[in-house]
Amino acid sequence: MSEYPHLSTSELRDRCQQADIAFRSQGEYHSLPCLELLRRAAGLGDREAWEAFIAIYDPQIRRWVRRGLSQIQCSKVLEEDDFVNAAWMRVMERFTPDFFLARQPWTMGQVMTYIMRVTLTTISRLCRKERRWSELTPYLGIEGLEHILVPDPVESPLPAGMSFEDVLDLLNDEEERLVLTYRYVYGWPPRKIAQHFSEMFPDAQAVQKVWNRVRGRLSRQWRSHYEK
């Protein structure tokens, strides 16, 4: 990759684009300019390099998104661009300078395999969250897509066959309802809940105790349901 330090980002982008076209048409891949572009993007945090890298490989991400959506149950709330943008955000989060530099030397085959895995995992997670929000949104009165695209919430504590509204009816304690909503729906950690509702919880440990109580109660409800 040291062959290209003198090239501008736009020159690297052009050479990488040509290499990608050559690979798709002739099966020949001169990947060094693409790896140098990624080194500047991920290794140095160069925003312009990220934009160039994304512009080149966005069509491939879209192909993977379409393939993934054809193989998984997902409603039509989110559009293709939502999945593509979420995948690129996840890729940029994963490719930190430490991550990139610690795993050198990279090949473009390794890079693209990793990006494909991140993309398909992102699709799966978003579709699970989308299905969850299709149930919760009418009850909570929340509109828009921003709640689907936030960090993943915790694993669902809801007993099989029970809706979120059914579960809230089981919890006659305001603290339990609040903790369930913010842990399950928003994915907030106990520390954040304690900070936001300091008048109710002195610290994160107090929130965790309520969360454990909720999970225990729902677990007992699940067992009683299947023991009938």
Protein Blocks (a to p, Z undefined) as FASTA:
>chain_A
ZZmmmpcfklmmmmmmmmmmmmmmnopacfklmmmmmmmmmmnopaklmmmmmmmmmmmm
mmmmmmmmmmcccdfkbcfklmmmmmmmmmmmmmgfklmmmmpccdfklmmmmmmmmmmm
mmmmmmmmmmmmmmmmmmnopgcjklmmmccddddfbdghiafklmmmmmmcfklmmmmm
mmmmnopafklmmmmmmmlmmbfklmmmmmmmmmmmmmmmmmmmmmZZ
